[in-house]
Amino acid sequence: MSMNCLIEDFIINNPNGLHARPGAFFVDTLKPFKSEVKICNTHRGEKQVNARSLLSLMVLGIKQGHNVRVFVQGDDAPQALEALRNAIASGLGE
């Protein structure tokens, strides 16, 4: 991602990590927004993947306690990041 990219780290506290149900909740949280959103699992040193893709999220193998770094770029990036912050804080639907 280039300039004007918002970056924030989150600890995933879900007991089973970011499996299918919370992963789908994560992806659904981004649907109202136009911004480009990438994510990496810093615990595993993974490269950035498209955070709007459930399959890409699953490939990251995010487990409980892992740190993820989210990169958001676009006109509604602050709103998208705030929505993700709230979704993660609320347990991603679990």
Jmol script that loads the backbone (N, CA, C; Angstrom):
load data "model"
ATOM      1  N   MET A   1       0.850  -1.179   0.000  1.00  0.00           N
ATOM      2  CA  MET A   1       0.000   0.000   0.000  1.00  0.00           C
ATOM      3  C   MET A   1       0.892   1.237   0.000  1.00  0.00           C
ATOM      4  N   SER A   2       0.371   2.268  -0.590  1.00  0.00           N
ATOM      5  CA  SER A   2       1.162   3.489  -0.711  1.00  0.00           C
ATOM      6  C   SER A   2       0.819   4.475   0.395  1.00  0.00           C
ATOM      7  N   MET A   3       1.094   5.743   0.130  1.00  0.00           N
ATOM      8  CA  MET A   3       0.867   6.783   1.127  1.00  0.00           C
ATOM      9  C   MET A   3      -0.607   6.883   1.504  1.00  0.00           C
ATOM     10  N   ASN A   4      -0.864   7.597   2.588  1.00  0.00           N
ATOM     11  CA  ASN A   4      -2.219   7.793   3.102  1.00  0.00           C
ATOM     12  C   ASN A   4      -2.881   6.480   3.516  1.00  0.00           C
ATOM     13  N   CYS A   5      -2.083   5.570   3.987  1.00  0.00           N
ATOM     14  CA  CYS A   5      -2.575   4.278   4.450  1.00  0.00           C
ATOM     15  C   CYS A   5      -2.634   4.307   5.971  1.00  0.00           C
ATOM     16  N   LEU A   6      -3.783   3.945   6.518  1.00  0.00           N
ATOM     17  CA  LEU A   6      -3.923   3.821   7.971  1.00  0.00           C
ATOM     18  C   LEU A   6      -3.529   2.402   8.365  1.00  0.00           C
ATOM     19  N   ILE A   7      -2.776   2.289   9.435  1.00  0.00           N
ATOM     20  CA  ILE A   7      -2.293   0.978   9.889  1.00  0.00           C
ATOM     21  C   ILE A   7      -2.607   0.837  11.375  1.00  0.00           C
ATOM     22  N   GLU A   8      -3.158  -0.314  11.733  1.00  0.00           N
ATOM     23  CA  GLU A   8      -3.434  -0.562  13.150  1.00  0.00           C
ATOM     24  C   GLU A   8      -3.234  -2.044  13.449  1.00  0.00           C
ATOM     25  N   ASP A   9      -2.694  -2.314  14.631  1.00  0.00           N
ATOM     26  CA  ASP A   9      -2.501  -3.689  15.096  1.00  0.00           C
ATOM     27  C   ASP A   9      -3.623  -4.075  16.046  1.00  0.00           C
ATOM     28  N   PHE A  10      -4.024  -5.339  15.961  1.00  0.00           N
ATOM     29  CA  PHE A  10      -5.069  -5.876  16.828  1.00  0.00           C
ATOM     30  C   PHE A  10      -4.631  -7.243  17.331  1.00  0.00           C
ATOM     31  N   ILE A  11      -4.985  -7.553  18.560  1.00  0.00           N
ATOM     32  CA  ILE A  11      -4.795  -8.904  19.095  1.00  0.00           C
ATOM     33  C   ILE A  11      -6.136  -9.622  18.936  1.00  0.00           C
ATOM     34  N   ILE A  12      -6.099 -10.797  18.341  1.00  0.00           N
ATOM     35  CA  ILE A  12      -7.320 -11.591  18.176  1.00  0.00           C
ATOM     36  C   ILE A  12      -7.502 -12.435  19.432  1.00  0.00           C
ATOM     37  N   ASN A  13      -8.595 -12.200  20.138  1.00  0.00           N
ATOM     38  CA  ASN A  13      -8.840 -12.878  21.411  1.00  0.00           C
ATOM     39  C   ASN A  13      -9.863 -14.006  21.321  1.00  0.00           C
ATOM     40  N   ASN A  14     -10.404 -14.252  20.136  1.00  0.00           N
ATOM     41  CA  ASN A  14     -11.375 -15.330  19.989  1.00  0.00           C
ATOM     42  C   ASN A  14     -10.724 -16.662  20.367  1.00  0.00           C
ATOM     43  N   PRO A  15     -11.409 -17.485  21.185  1.00  0.00           N
ATOM     44  CA  PRO A  15     -10.819 -18.742  21.665  1.00  0.00           C
ATOM     45  C   PRO A  15     -10.290 -19.651  20.556  1.00  0.00           C
ATOM     46  N   ASN A  16     -10.961 -19.669  19.416  1.00  0.00           N
ATOM     47  CA  ASN A  16     -10.529 -20.520  18.300  1.00  0.00           C
ATOM     48  C   ASN A  16      -9.884 -19.713  17.183  1.00  0.00           C
ATOM     49  N   GLY A  17      -9.474 -18.498  17.498  1.00  0.00           N
ATOM     50  CA  GLY A  17      -8.827 -17.666  16.490  1.00  0.00           C
ATOM     51  C   GLY A  17      -9.815 -17.142  15.462  1.00  0.00           C
ATOM     52  N   LEU A  18      -9.284 -16.821  14.320  1.00  0.00           N
ATOM     53  CA  LEU A  18     -10.115 -16.258  13.249  1.00  0.00           C
ATOM     54  C   LEU A  18     -10.515 -17.382  12.298  1.00  0.00           C
ATOM     55  N   HIS A  19     -11.394 -18.260  12.768  1.00  0.00           N
ATOM     56  CA  HIS A  19     -11.894 -19.361  11.941  1.00  0.00           C
ATOM     57  C   HIS A  19     -13.055 -18.851  11.088  1.00  0.00           C
ATOM     58  N   ALA A  20     -13.821 -19.722  10.487  1.00  0.00           N
ATOM     59  CA  ALA A  20     -14.818 -19.338   9.487  1.00  0.00           C
ATOM     60  C   ALA A  20     -15.869 -18.333   9.981  1.00  0.00           C
ATOM     61  N   ARG A  21     -16.464 -18.557  11.138  1.00  0.00           N
ATOM     62  CA  ARG A  21     -17.540 -17.673  11.593  1.00  0.00           C
ATOM     63  C   ARG A  21     -17.040 -16.253  11.895  1.00  0.00           C
ATOM     64  N   PRO A  22     -16.033 -16.090  12.761  1.00  0.00           N
ATOM     65  CA  PRO A  22     -15.551 -14.725  12.991  1.00  0.00           C
ATOM     66  C   PRO A  22     -14.863 -14.137  11.756  1.00  0.00           C
ATOM     67  N   GLY A  23     -14.292 -15.005  10.930  1.00  0.00           N
ATOM     68  CA  GLY A  23     -13.688 -14.525   9.678  1.00  0.00           C
ATOM     69  C   GLY A  23     -14.735 -13.931   8.759  1.00  0.00           C
ATOM     70  N   ALA A  24     -15.885 -14.606   8.655  1.00  0.00           N
ATOM     71  CA  ALA A  24     -16.983 -14.091   7.833  1.00  0.00           C
ATOM     72  C   ALA A  24     -17.512 -12.780   8.410  1.00  0.00           C
ATOM     73  N   PHE A  25     -17.571 -12.686   9.727  1.00  0.00           N
ATOM     74  CA  PHE A  25     -18.010 -11.453  10.392  1.00  0.00           C
ATOM     75  C   PHE A  25     -17.036 -10.316  10.057  1.00  0.00           C
ATOM     76  N   PHE A  26     -15.744 -10.623  10.085  1.00  0.00           N
ATOM     77  CA  PHE A  26     -14.696  -9.658   9.752  1.00  0.00           C
ATOM     78  C   PHE A  26     -14.903  -9.140   8.325  1.00  0.00           C
ATOM     79  N   VAL A  27     -15.076 -10.064   7.381  1.00  0.00           N
ATOM     80  CA  VAL A  27     -15.275  -9.707   5.971  1.00  0.00           C
ATOM     81  C   VAL A  27     -16.563  -8.898   5.805  1.00  0.00           C
ATOM     82  N   ASP A  28     -17.639  -9.322   6.444  1.00  0.00           N
ATOM     83  CA  ASP A  28     -18.923  -8.613   6.344  1.00  0.00           C
ATOM     84  C   ASP A  28     -18.842  -7.197   6.905  1.00  0.00           C
ATOM     85  N   THR A  29     -18.012  -7.005   7.918  1.00  0.00           N
ATOM     86  CA  THR A  29     -17.837  -5.681   8.502  1.00  0.00           C
ATOM     87  C   THR A  29     -17.320  -4.689   7.472  1.00  0.00           C
ATOM     88  N   LEU A  30     -16.546  -5.173   6.512  1.00  0.00           N
ATOM     89  CA  LEU A  30     -15.932  -4.298   5.507  1.00  0.00           C
ATOM     90  C   LEU A  30     -16.840  -4.003   4.313  1.00  0.00           C
ATOM     91  N   LYS A  31     -17.926  -4.733   4.161  1.00  0.00           N
ATOM     92  CA  LYS A  31     -18.775  -4.597   2.967  1.00  0.00           C
ATOM     93  C   LYS A  31     -19.275  -3.180   2.700  1.00  0.00           C
ATOM     94  N   PRO A  32     -19.664  -2.392   3.715  1.00  0.00           N
ATOM     95  CA  PRO A  32     -20.180  -1.049   3.411  1.00  0.00           C
ATOM     96  C   PRO A  32     -19.109  -0.056   2.935  1.00  0.00           C
ATOM     97  N   PHE A  33     -17.848  -0.441   3.002  1.00  0.00           N
ATOM     98  CA  PHE A  33     -16.769   0.498   2.734  1.00  0.00           C
ATOM     99  C   PHE A  33     -16.090   0.224   1.401  1.00  0.00           C
ATOM    100  N   LYS A  34     -15.571   1.280   0.794  1.00  0.00           N
ATOM    101  CA  LYS A  34     -14.913   1.181  -0.510  1.00  0.00           C
ATOM    102  C   LYS A  34     -13.394   1.019  -0.388  1.00  0.00           C
ATOM    103  N   SER A  35     -12.834   1.356   0.759  1.00  0.00           N
ATOM    104  CA  SER A  35     -11.381   1.346   0.934  1.00  0.00           C
ATOM    105  C   SER A  35     -10.777  -0.029   0.677  1.00  0.00           C
ATOM    106  N   GLU A  36      -9.516  -0.003   0.243  1.00  0.00           N
ATOM    107  CA  GLU A  36      -8.746  -1.229   0.106  1.00  0.00           C
ATOM    108  C   GLU A  36      -8.267  -1.621   1.498  1.00  0.00           C
ATOM    109  N   VAL A  37      -8.442  -2.895   1.848  1.00  0.00           N
ATOM    110  CA  VAL A  37      -8.053  -3.357   3.187  1.00  0.00           C
ATOM    111  C   VAL A  37      -7.196  -4.610   3.036  1.00  0.00           C
ATOM    112  N   LYS A  38      -6.003  -4.552   3.615  1.00  0.00           N
ATOM    113  CA  LYS A  38      -5.086  -5.696   3.630  1.00  0.00           C
ATOM    114  C   LYS A  38      -4.837  -6.082   5.081  1.00  0.00           C
ATOM    115  N   ILE A  39      -4.436  -7.321   5.285  1.00  0.00           N
ATOM    116  CA  ILE A  39      -4.158  -7.805   6.643  1.00  0.00           C
ATOM    117  C   ILE A  39      -2.977  -8.760   6.592  1.00  0.00           C
ATOM    118  N   CYS A  40      -2.199  -8.764   7.662  1.00  0.00           N
ATOM    119  CA  CYS A  40      -1.152  -9.780   7.811  1.00  0.00           C
ATOM    120  C   CYS A  40      -1.153 -10.263   9.256  1.00  0.00           C
ATOM    121  N   ASN A  41      -0.693 -11.477   9.440  1.00  0.00           N
ATOM    122  CA  ASN A  41      -0.554 -12.076  10.761  1.00  0.00           C
ATOM    123  C   ASN A  41       0.904 -11.876  11.163  1.00  0.00           C
ATOM    124  N   THR A  42       1.187 -10.877  11.984  1.00  0.00           N
ATOM    125  CA  THR A  42       2.573 -10.575  12.334  1.00  0.00           C
ATOM    126  C   THR A  42       3.210 -11.698  13.144  1.00  0.00           C
ATOM    127  N   HIS A  43       2.394 -12.529  13.775  1.00  0.00           N
ATOM    128  CA  HIS A  43       2.904 -13.663  14.551  1.00  0.00           C
ATOM    129  C   HIS A  43       3.634 -14.657  13.647  1.00  0.00           C
ATOM    130  N   ARG A  44       3.159 -14.775  12.427  1.00  0.00           N
ATOM    131  CA  ARG A  44       3.742 -15.730  11.483  1.00  0.00           C
ATOM    132  C   ARG A  44       4.571 -15.046  10.409  1.00  0.00           C
ATOM    133  N   GLY A  45       4.632 -13.720  10.453  1.00  0.00           N
ATOM    134  CA  GLY A  45       5.416 -12.995   9.462  1.00  0.00           C
ATOM    135  C   GLY A  45       4.861 -13.114   8.060  1.00  0.00           C
ATOM    136  N   GLU A  46       3.556 -13.297   7.949  1.00  0.00           N
ATOM    137  CA  GLU A  46       2.924 -13.487   6.653  1.00  0.00           C
ATOM    138  C   GLU A  46       2.910 -12.197   5.850  1.00  0.00           C
ATOM    139  N   LYS A  47       2.841 -12.353   4.561  1.00  0.00           N
ATOM    140  CA  LYS A  47       2.653 -11.196   3.696  1.00  0.00           C
ATOM    141  C   LYS A  47       1.219 -10.699   3.817  1.00  0.00           C
ATOM    142  N   GLN A  48       0.982  -9.510   3.292  1.00  0.00           N
ATOM    143  CA  GLN A  48      -0.358  -8.928   3.335  1.00  0.00           C
ATOM    144  C   GLN A  48      -1.276  -9.646   2.347  1.00  0.00           C
ATOM    145  N   VAL A  49      -2.513  -9.869   2.790  1.00  0.00           N
ATOM    146  CA  VAL A  49      -3.534 -10.454   1.913  1.00  0.00           C
ATOM    147  C   VAL A  49      -4.773  -9.564   1.940  1.00  0.00           C
ATOM    148  N   ASN A  50      -5.653  -9.782   0.994  1.00  0.00           N
ATOM    149  CA  ASN A  50      -6.905  -9.040   0.901  1.00  0.00           C
ATOM    150  C   ASN A  50      -7.803  -9.406   2.084  1.00  0.00           C
ATOM    151  N   ALA A  51      -8.103  -8.414   2.927  1.00  0.00           N
ATOM    152  CA  ALA A  51      -8.920  -8.671   4.119  1.00  0.00           C
ATOM    153  C   ALA A  51     -10.396  -8.856   3.784  1.00  0.00           C
ATOM    154  N   ARG A  52     -10.776  -8.629   2.536  1.00  0.00           N
ATOM    155  CA  ARG A  52     -12.165  -8.820   2.110  1.00  0.00           C
ATOM    156  C   ARG A  52     -12.432 -10.250   1.639  1.00  0.00           C
ATOM    157  N   SER A  53     -11.402 -11.074   1.657  1.00  0.00           N
ATOM    158  CA  SER A  53     -11.507 -12.456   1.194  1.00  0.00           C
ATOM    159  C   SER A  53     -11.429 -13.418   2.370  1.00  0.00           C
ATOM    160  N   LEU A  54     -12.506 -14.146   2.621  1.00  0.00           N
ATOM    161  CA  LEU A  54     -12.525 -15.113   3.722  1.00  0.00           C
ATOM    162  C   LEU A  54     -11.441 -16.173   3.525  1.00  0.00           C
ATOM    163  N   LEU A  55     -11.270 -16.635   2.288  1.00  0.00           N
ATOM    164  CA  LEU A  55     -10.249 -17.646   2.014  1.00  0.00           C
ATOM    165  C   LEU A  55      -8.854 -17.113   2.347  1.00  0.00           C
ATOM    166  N   SER A  56      -8.582 -15.869   1.983  1.00  0.00           N
ATOM    167  CA  SER A  56      -7.277 -15.273   2.300  1.00  0.00           C
ATOM    168  C   SER A  56      -7.065 -15.180   3.806  1.00  0.00           C
ATOM    169  N   LEU A  57      -8.121 -14.810   4.538  1.00  0.00           N
ATOM    170  CA  LEU A  57      -8.020 -14.749   6.004  1.00  0.00           C
ATOM    171  C   LEU A  57      -7.699 -16.126   6.589  1.00  0.00           C
ATOM    172  N   MET A  58      -8.342 -17.166   6.069  1.00  0.00           N
ATOM    173  CA  MET A  58      -8.138 -18.516   6.583  1.00  0.00           C
ATOM    174  C   MET A  58      -6.695 -18.972   6.359  1.00  0.00           C
ATOM    175  N   VAL A  59      -6.113 -18.584   5.243  1.00  0.00           N
ATOM    176  CA  VAL A  59      -4.742 -18.976   4.911  1.00  0.00           C
ATOM    177  C   VAL A  59      -3.741 -18.411   5.924  1.00  0.00           C
ATOM    178  N   LEU A  60      -4.079 -17.274   6.566  1.00  0.00           N
ATOM    179  CA  LEU A  60      -3.165 -16.656   7.520  1.00  0.00           C
ATOM    180  C   LEU A  60      -3.015 -17.452   8.818  1.00  0.00           C
ATOM    181  N   GLY A  61      -3.957 -18.361   9.094  1.00  0.00           N
ATOM    182  CA  GLY A  61      -3.857 -19.201  10.296  1.00  0.00           C
ATOM    183  C   GLY A  61      -3.825 -18.398  11.584  1.00  0.00           C
ATOM    184  N   ILE A  62      -4.721 -17.435  11.715  1.00  0.00           N
ATOM    185  CA  ILE A  62      -4.737 -16.546  12.878  1.00  0.00           C
ATOM    186  C   ILE A  62      -5.365 -17.268  14.065  1.00  0.00           C
ATOM    187  N   LYS A  63      -4.586 -17.436  15.116  1.00  0.00           N
ATOM    188  CA  LYS A  63      -5.041 -18.129  16.316  1.00  0.00           C
ATOM    189  C   LYS A  63      -5.226 -17.128  17.461  1.00  0.00           C
ATOM    190  N   GLN A  64      -5.836 -17.593  18.546  1.00  0.00           N
ATOM    191  CA  GLN A  64      -6.032 -16.733  19.721  1.00  0.00           C
ATOM    192  C   GLN A  64      -4.686 -16.192  20.186  1.00  0.00           C
ATOM    193  N   GLY A  65      -4.658 -14.880  20.450  1.00  0.00           N
ATOM    194  CA  GLY A  65      -3.450 -14.234  20.923  1.00  0.00           C
ATOM    195  C   GLY A  65      -2.538 -13.721  19.822  1.00  0.00           C
ATOM    196  N   HIS A  66      -2.829 -14.075  18.572  1.00  0.00           N
ATOM    197  CA  HIS A  66      -2.008 -13.580  17.470  1.00  0.00           C
ATOM    198  C   HIS A  66      -2.285 -12.098  17.231  1.00  0.00           C
ATOM    199  N   ASN A  67      -1.241 -11.395  16.827  1.00  0.00           N
ATOM    200  CA  ASN A  67      -1.349  -9.995  16.443  1.00  0.00           C
ATOM    201  C   ASN A  67      -1.560  -9.924  14.934  1.00  0.00           C
ATOM    202  N   VAL A  68      -2.566  -9.175  14.529  1.00  0.00           N
ATOM    203  CA  VAL A  68      -2.763  -8.915  13.103  1.00  0.00           C
ATOM    204  C   VAL A  68      -2.553  -7.427  12.854  1.00  0.00           C
ATOM    205  N   ARG A  69      -2.016  -7.120  11.701  1.00  0.00           N
ATOM    206  CA  ARG A  69      -1.827  -5.727  11.299  1.00  0.00           C
ATOM    207  C   ARG A  69      -2.735  -5.480  10.104  1.00  0.00           C
ATOM    208  N   VAL A  70      -3.553  -4.435  10.236  1.00  0.00           N
ATOM    209  CA  VAL A  70      -4.530  -4.093   9.201  1.00  0.00           C
ATOM    210  C   VAL A  70      -4.079  -2.796   8.533  1.00  0.00           C
ATOM    211  N   PHE A  71      -4.139  -2.790   7.206  1.00  0.00           N
ATOM    212  CA  PHE A  71      -3.760  -1.644   6.388  1.00  0.00           C
ATOM    213  C   PHE A  71      -4.996  -1.202   5.612  1.00  0.00           C
ATOM    214  N   VAL A  72      -5.430   0.044   5.789  1.00  0.00           N
ATOM    215  CA  VAL A  72      -6.649   0.528   5.139  1.00  0.00           C
ATOM    216  C   VAL A  72      -6.314   1.791   4.361  1.00  0.00           C
ATOM    217  N   GLN A  73      -6.716   1.795   3.086  1.00  0.00           N
ATOM    218  CA  GLN A  73      -6.432   2.950   2.233  1.00  0.00           C
ATOM    219  C   GLN A  73      -7.655   3.268   1.387  1.00  0.00           C
ATOM    220  N   GLY A  74      -8.086   4.528   1.448  1.00  0.00           N
ATOM    221  CA  GLY A  74      -9.218   4.978   0.655  1.00  0.00           C
ATOM    222  C   GLY A  74      -9.939   6.122   1.334  1.00  0.00           C
ATOM    223  N   ASP A  75     -10.932   6.654   0.651  1.00  0.00           N
ATOM    224  CA  ASP A  75     -11.655   7.822   1.161  1.00  0.00           C
ATOM    225  C   ASP A  75     -12.361   7.556   2.482  1.00  0.00           C
ATOM    226  N   ASP A  76     -12.838   6.325   2.676  1.00  0.00           N
ATOM    227  CA  ASP A  76     -13.556   6.015   3.917  1.00  0.00           C
ATOM    228  C   ASP A  76     -12.711   5.137   4.859  1.00  0.00           C
ATOM    229  N   ALA A  77     -11.392   5.231   4.724  1.00  0.00           N
ATOM    230  CA  ALA A  77     -10.485   4.414   5.544  1.00  0.00           C
ATOM    231  C   ALA A  77     -10.687   4.606   7.046  1.00  0.00           C
ATOM    232  N   PRO A  78     -10.834   5.855   7.551  1.00  0.00           N
ATOM    233  CA  PRO A  78     -11.034   5.995   9.006  1.00  0.00           C
ATOM    234  C   PRO A  78     -12.296   5.290   9.500  1.00  0.00           C
ATOM    235  N   GLN A  79     -13.365   5.367   8.720  1.00  0.00           N
ATOM    236  CA  GLN A  79     -14.622   4.727   9.104  1.00  0.00           C
ATOM    237  C   GLN A  79     -14.502   3.201   9.039  1.00  0.00           C
ATOM    238  N   ALA A  80     -13.820   2.704   8.011  1.00  0.00           N
ATOM    239  CA  ALA A  80     -13.630   1.254   7.886  1.00  0.00           C
ATOM    240  C   ALA A  80     -12.792   0.721   9.040  1.00  0.00           C
ATOM    241  N   LEU A  81     -11.743   1.443   9.393  1.00  0.00           N
ATOM    242  CA  LEU A  81     -10.884   1.015  10.498  1.00  0.00           C
ATOM    243  C   LEU A  81     -11.639   1.053  11.829  1.00  0.00           C
ATOM    244  N   GLU A  82     -12.457   2.067  12.020  1.00  0.00           N
ATOM    245  CA  GLU A  82     -13.266   2.164  13.243  1.00  0.00           C
ATOM    246  C   GLU A  82     -14.252   0.994  13.327  1.00  0.00           C
ATOM    247  N   ALA A  83     -14.872   0.638  12.202  1.00  0.00           N
ATOM    248  CA  ALA A  83     -15.808  -0.491  12.179  1.00  0.00           C
ATOM    249  C   ALA A  83     -15.087  -1.797  12.532  1.00  0.00           C
ATOM    250  N   LEU A  84     -13.887  -1.983  11.995  1.00  0.00           N
ATOM    251  CA  LEU A  84     -13.100  -3.188  12.322  1.00  0.00           C
ATOM    252  C   LEU A  84     -12.703  -3.190  13.789  1.00  0.00           C
ATOM    253  N   ARG A  85     -12.290  -2.038  14.296  1.00  0.00           N
ATOM    254  CA  ARG A  85     -11.897  -1.914  15.703  1.00  0.00           C
ATOM    255  C   ARG A  85     -13.052  -2.361  16.600  1.00  0.00           C
ATOM    256  N   ASN A  86     -14.255  -1.870  16.284  1.00  0.00           N
ATOM    257  CA  ASN A  86     -15.451  -2.222  17.078  1.00  0.00           C
ATOM    258  C   ASN A  86     -15.802  -3.698  16.937  1.00  0.00           C
ATOM    259  N   ALA A  87     -15.691  -4.230  15.712  1.00  0.00           N
ATOM    260  CA  ALA A  87     -16.021  -5.637  15.473  1.00  0.00           C
ATOM    261  C   ALA A  87     -15.072  -6.564  16.241  1.00  0.00           C
ATOM    262  N   ILE A  88     -13.781  -6.245  16.216  1.00  0.00           N
ATOM    263  CA  ILE A  88     -12.801  -7.071  16.915  1.00  0.00           C
ATOM    264  C   ILE A  88     -13.000  -6.968  18.422  1.00  0.00           C
ATOM    265  N   ALA A  89     -13.250  -5.756  18.915  1.00  0.00           N
ATOM    266  CA  ALA A  89     -13.474  -5.546  20.349  1.00  0.00           C
ATOM    267  C   ALA A  89     -14.708  -6.301  20.841  1.00  0.00           C
ATOM    268  N   SER A  90     -15.713  -6.457  19.968  1.00  0.00           N
ATOM    269  CA  SER A  90     -16.955  -7.127  20.373  1.00  0.00           C
ATOM    270  C   SER A  90     -16.886  -8.649  20.163  1.00  0.00           C
ATOM    271  N   GLY A  91     -15.739  -9.163  19.709  1.00  0.00           N
ATOM    272  CA  GLY A  91     -15.579 -10.617  19.575  1.00  0.00           C
ATOM    273  C   GLY A  91     -15.929 -11.174  18.216  1.00  0.00           C
ATOM    274  N   LEU A  92     -16.094 -10.324  17.220  1.00  0.00           N
ATOM    275  CA  LEU A  92     -16.369 -10.775  15.851  1.00  0.00           C
ATOM    276  C   LEU A  92     -17.559 -11.729  15.774  1.00  0.00           C
ATOM    277  N   GLY A  93     -18.628 -11.347  16.462  1.00  0.00           N
ATOM    278  CA  GLY A  93     -19.866 -12.102  16.357  1.00  0.00           C
ATOM    279  C   GLY A  93     -19.934 -13.372  17.203  1.00  0.00           C
ATOM    280  N   GLU A  94     -18.934 -13.596  18.023  1.00  0.00           N
ATOM    281  CA  GLU A  94     -18.955 -14.819  18.853  1.00  0.00           C
ATOM    282  C   GLU A  94     -19.296 -14.488  20.286  1.00  0.00           C
TER     283      GLU A  94
END
end "model"
wireframe off; spacefill off
backbone 0.3
color backbone group
